[in-house]
């Protein structure tokens, strides 16, 4: 039995896996435990859209109608609701959407990737900026980057060397905080968000545009609940555009862990968010955000979860 692999150059050099159809119900609420009833809240929901990896087969249906739609400086679209929250009451918003998702796997030969200067100027201007979670001018970031990539100039190898270094040197741990990249890299551990901040900081310091995407995750069984969520990185590799990279498996990582998480995306994600960080509506979070203010005394609880339901195969 013989197999043939076509490695001819293609501007969309990826293949897609089997289609999986699911319904996901995502809800977020601010609950006011009181005693004050003078609480004003505002909820922002990231609105997911069609992509290579996913197709929305039944549009988002929100559970209330008093919604306005806004976009931020990164082009992320939001559904927004606001209102008062009396004591022992909540302000909530939810949606249901049916999606078809597939594994996405890129096949890019390093020599196909063009030099950094071939990246469009509008991409460089937008996605090489600093941010309070990045601190790309920090001396530690600059020195560590030199250790990781040396004099490397190829966008492909810059991205891959940073990706591999994070896998082999940073341990995955959820410690409950989202620290800036220099703190995470010095500490040697972090959550998926902190891996993301670290990768973006190193990439941008090297002149390689990077951003993050994020979404809701199928946890375990096809019917499951996700209240942790996930985010990862996209790097801009000319002429192919944005390519997914997930550096957060952490050490100890095998060679196959490193390879499988570079240029691939699981069908178990519904992508809701693309951002470069420091959004006036989203900050550095993902999937959703909320704001509230009050006079007097009040305790506000934040709750969010996604429930997944499998659909019959077509």
C-alpha positions as CSV (number, residue, x, y, z in Angstrom):
1,X,0.0,0.0,0.0
2,X,1.4,3.4,-1.0
3,X,0.6,6.9,0.2
4,X,1.4,10.2,-1.6
5,X,1.7,13.5,0.2
6,X,1.2,16.6,-2.0
7,X,3.5,19.3,-0.7
8,X,3.1,21.8,-3.5
9,X,2.8,25.4,-2.4
10,X,-0.7,26.5,-1.6
11,X,-1.9,29.8,-0.1
12,X,-4.3,27.8,2.1
13,X,-2.0,24.9,3.1
14,X,-4.2,23.1,5.6
15,X,-6.5,20.2,5.7
16,X,-9.7,19.8,7.7
17,X,-10.9,16.8,9.7
18,X,-14.3,15.2,10.1
19,X,-17.2,17.5,10.8
20,X,-18.7,17.6,14.3
21,X,-22.0,19.2,14.9
22,X,-23.0,20.5,18.4
23,X,-25.2,23.0,20.1
24,X,-23.6,25.1,22.8
25,X,-25.5,27.2,25.4
26,X,-23.3,29.9,27.0
27,X,-24.5,32.0,29.9
28,X,-23.0,34.7,32.1
29,X,-24.5,36.4,35.1
30,X,-23.7,39.0,37.8
31,X,-25.5,38.1,41.0
32,X,-25.9,40.7,43.7
33,X,-25.8,39.2,47.2
34,X,-26.6,42.6,48.7
35,X,-27.3,44.4,50.9
36,X,-27.3,47.3,48.5
37,X,-29.8,47.4,45.7
38,X,-28.1,50.3,44.0
39,X,-26.0,48.2,41.6
40,X,-25.6,48.9,37.9
41,X,-24.1,46.2,35.7
42,X,-23.0,45.7,32.1
43,X,-22.3,42.4,30.3
44,X,-20.2,42.0,27.1
45,X,-20.4,38.8,25.1
46,X,-17.9,38.0,22.3
47,X,-19.8,37.0,19.2
48,X,-18.2,34.1,17.3
49,X,-18.2,34.0,13.5
50,X,-17.5,31.6,10.7
51,X,-13.8,30.6,10.2
52,X,-11.8,27.9,8.4
53,X,-12.2,25.7,11.5
54,X,-15.9,26.4,12.2
55,X,-19.2,27.1,10.5
56,X,-22.2,28.5,12.3
57,X,-25.1,26.3,11.1
58,X,-27.8,28.0,13.2
59,X,-27.2,31.6,14.2
60,X,-26.8,32.8,17.8
61,X,-30.1,33.2,19.6
62,X,-30.0,35.4,22.7
63,X,-32.3,34.9,25.6
64,X,-33.3,38.6,25.7
65,X,-33.9,41.3,23.2
66,X,-32.6,44.5,24.9
67,X,-29.2,44.0,23.3
68,X,-26.9,46.4,21.5
69,X,-23.9,45.4,19.3
70,X,-20.5,47.0,19.5
71,X,-17.0,46.4,18.1
72,X,-13.7,47.2,19.8
73,X,-10.4,48.5,18.5
74,X,-9.4,45.0,17.3
75,X,-12.6,44.4,15.3
76,X,-14.1,42.0,17.9
77,X,-17.9,42.1,17.8
78,X,-19.8,42.1,21.1
79,X,-23.4,41.8,22.3
80,X,-24.0,44.2,25.2
81,X,-26.7,44.3,27.8
82,X,-26.9,46.6,30.9
83,X,-29.2,47.2,33.8
84,X,-29.8,47.5,37.5
85,X,-29.3,44.6,39.8
86,X,-31.4,44.6,43.0
87,X,-30.2,42.7,46.1
88,X,-30.6,38.9,45.7
89,X,-31.1,39.3,41.9
90,X,-28.9,38.9,38.9
91,X,-28.2,40.5,35.5
92,X,-27.7,37.7,33.0
93,X,-27.4,37.1,29.3
94,X,-27.1,33.8,27.4
95,X,-27.1,32.5,23.9
96,X,-27.6,29.2,22.0
97,X,-25.8,28.5,18.8
98,X,-25.3,25.4,16.6
99,X,-21.9,25.0,15.1
100,X,-20.0,22.6,12.9
101,X,-16.3,22.3,13.8
102,X,-13.4,20.4,12.4
103,X,-9.8,19.7,13.3
104,X,-7.6,22.2,11.4
105,X,-4.0,21.2,10.6
106,X,-1.6,23.4,8.6
107,X,1.2,22.0,6.5
108,X,3.7,24.8,5.9
109,X,7.3,24.3,4.7
110,X,9.6,26.8,6.4
111,X,11.0,27.9,3.1
112,X,7.5,28.9,1.9
113,X,7.3,31.6,4.6
114,X,8.3,35.1,3.4
115,X,10.6,37.5,5.4
116,X,9.2,39.7,8.2
117,X,9.3,42.8,6.0
118,X,6.8,41.1,3.7
119,X,4.1,41.3,6.4
120,X,1.6,44.0,5.5
121,X,2.3,47.3,7.2
122,X,-1.2,47.5,8.7
123,X,-0.7,44.1,10.4
124,X,2.7,45.2,11.8
125,X,1.4,48.5,13.0
126,X,-1.5,46.9,14.8
127,X,0.0,43.7,16.2
128,X,3.5,44.8,17.3
129,X,2.3,47.2,19.9
130,X,3.2,46.8,23.6
131,X,0.6,46.1,26.3
132,X,0.5,46.0,30.1
133,X,0.4,42.2,30.0
134,X,3.3,42.0,27.6
135,X,6.0,44.6,28.6
136,X,8.1,43.8,25.5
137,X,10.7,46.4,26.3
138,X,11.5,44.8,29.6
139,X,15.2,43.9,29.7
140,X,14.4,40.4,30.8
141,X,12.2,39.8,27.7
142,X,14.9,41.2,25.4
143,X,17.6,39.0,27.0
144,X,15.5,35.9,27.0
145,X,14.5,36.4,23.4
146,X,18.1,36.6,22.4
147,X,18.7,33.3,24.2
148,X,15.7,31.6,22.5
149,X,16.1,32.8,18.9
150,X,19.6,34.1,18.6
151,X,19.9,36.0,15.2
152,X,16.9,34.2,13.6
153,X,15.0,36.3,11.1
154,X,12.6,33.8,9.6
155,X,9.0,34.3,10.9
156,X,8.5,30.5,10.8
157,X,11.5,29.7,12.9
158,X,11.0,32.7,15.3
159,X,7.5,31.4,16.0
160,X,8.6,27.7,16.3
161,X,11.6,28.4,18.6
162,X,9.5,30.5,21.0
163,X,6.8,27.8,20.9
164,X,9.3,25.0,21.6
165,X,11.1,26.9,24.4
166,X,7.8,27.6,26.3
167,X,6.8,23.9,26.1
168,X,10.2,22.8,27.4
169,X,10.7,25.4,30.1
170,X,7.4,26.6,31.5
171,X,5.1,24.4,33.5
172,X,1.4,24.6,33.2
173,X,-0.2,25.7,36.4
174,X,-3.4,27.6,37.1
175,X,-2.5,29.8,40.1
176,X,-5.5,32.0,39.9
177,X,-3.9,35.2,38.5
178,X,-3.0,36.6,35.1
179,X,0.5,38.0,35.5
180,X,2.4,39.9,32.9
181,X,4.9,38.1,30.7
182,X,8.1,38.9,32.5
183,X,6.7,37.7,35.8
184,X,5.5,34.4,34.2
185,X,8.7,33.7,32.4
186,X,10.8,34.4,35.6
187,X,8.5,32.3,37.7
188,X,8.5,29.3,35.3
189,X,4.8,28.4,35.4
190,X,1.5,29.8,34.2
191,X,-2.0,29.2,32.9
192,X,-3.0,29.1,29.3
193,X,-3.6,32.9,29.5
194,X,-0.1,33.4,30.9
195,X,1.5,31.2,28.3
196,X,-0.4,33.3,25.7
197,X,0.9,36.6,27.2
198,X,4.4,35.3,27.2
199,X,4.3,34.0,23.6
200,X,2.9,37.3,22.3
201,X,5.4,39.3,24.2
202,X,8.4,37.4,22.9
203,X,7.0,37.3,19.3
204,X,6.2,41.0,19.2
205,X,9.6,41.8,20.7
206,X,11.1,39.8,17.8
207,X,9.1,41.8,15.2
208,X,6.6,39.0,14.6
209,X,2.9,40.0,14.8
210,X,0.9,37.9,17.2
211,X,-2.5,38.0,18.8
212,X,-4.7,35.6,20.7
213,X,-7.9,33.7,19.9
214,X,-10.1,31.9,22.4
215,X,-13.3,30.1,22.9
216,X,-15.5,27.5,24.6
217,X,-14.3,23.9,25.0
218,X,-15.9,20.5,24.8
219,X,-14.7,18.9,28.0
220,X,-14.6,15.1,28.0
221,X,-17.9,13.7,26.7
222,X,-19.7,15.2,23.7
223,X,-22.3,16.4,26.2
224,X,-20.3,18.4,28.8
225,X,-20.0,21.6,30.7
226,X,-17.1,24.1,30.4
227,X,-16.5,26.8,33.0
228,X,-12.7,27.1,32.5
229,X,-12.5,27.9,28.7
230,X,-9.2,28.2,26.8
231,X,-7.1,30.6,24.8
232,X,-4.0,30.3,22.5
233,X,-1.9,32.3,20.1
234,X,-2.1,33.2,16.4
235,X,1.1,34.3,14.6
236,X,1.2,36.0,11.2
237,X,3.2,34.0,8.7
238,X,3.4,35.7,5.3
239,X,1.8,35.0,2.8
240,X,-0.5,32.6,4.7
241,X,-1.9,34.9,7.3
242,X,-2.8,34.0,10.9
243,X,-1.8,30.5,12.0
244,X,-2.8,28.9,15.3
245,X,-0.1,28.0,17.9
246,X,-0.9,26.7,21.3
247,X,2.2,26.8,23.6
248,X,0.4,25.9,26.8
249,X,0.8,22.2,27.2
250,X,3.9,23.0,29.2
251,X,6.7,20.9,30.5
252,X,7.4,18.0,30.5
253,X,6.5,18.1,26.8
254,X,7.5,15.5,24.2
255,X,8.5,16.3,20.6
256,X,5.1,15.2,19.5
257,X,3.4,17.6,22.0
258,X,5.4,20.4,20.5
259,X,4.7,19.4,16.9
260,X,1.0,18.8,17.3
261,X,0.3,22.1,18.9
262,X,2.0,24.2,16.2
263,X,-0.3,25.0,13.3
264,X,-3.2,23.0,14.5
265,X,-6.6,23.5,16.1
266,X,-9.0,21.0,17.7
267,X,-12.6,20.5,16.6
268,X,-13.5,20.7,20.3
269,X,-13.3,24.5,20.3
270,X,-15.9,27.1,19.4
271,X,-13.9,30.2,18.8
272,X,-15.5,33.4,20.1
273,X,-12.7,35.8,20.4
274,X,-9.8,37.4,18.4
275,X,-7.9,40.2,20.2
276,X,-4.6,41.9,20.5
277,X,-5.2,42.8,24.2
278,X,-5.9,46.0,26.1
279,X,-9.4,46.3,24.6
280,X,-11.5,49.0,26.2
281,X,-14.4,46.5,26.2
282,X,-12.7,43.2,26.8
283,X,-9.4,44.1,28.5
284,X,-7.2,41.0,28.3
285,X,-10.0,38.5,29.0
286,X,-11.9,36.4,26.5
287,X,-15.4,35.0,25.7
288,X,-17.1,37.7,27.8
289,X,-16.5,40.6,30.2
290,X,-18.5,42.5,32.8
291,X,-18.5,45.8,34.7
292,X,-20.5,46.9,37.7
293,X,-20.6,49.8,40.2
294,X,-22.6,50.5,43.3
295,X,-22.9,52.8,46.3
296,X,-23.1,51.4,49.8
297,X,-22.1,47.8,50.3
298,X,-22.6,44.8,48.0
299,X,-21.0,41.5,47.1
300,X,-21.2,40.7,43.4
301,X,-20.7,37.1,42.1
302,X,-19.6,36.4,38.6
303,X,-20.8,33.2,37.0
304,X,-20.2,31.8,33.5
305,X,-20.5,28.4,31.9
306,X,-21.0,26.7,28.5
307,X,-23.1,23.6,28.1
308,X,-22.5,21.3,25.1
309,X,-25.0,19.0,23.4
310,X,-24.2,16.8,20.4
311,X,-26.3,17.0,17.3
312,X,-27.1,14.1,15.0
313,X,-24.7,13.6,12.1
314,X,-26.0,14.7,8.8
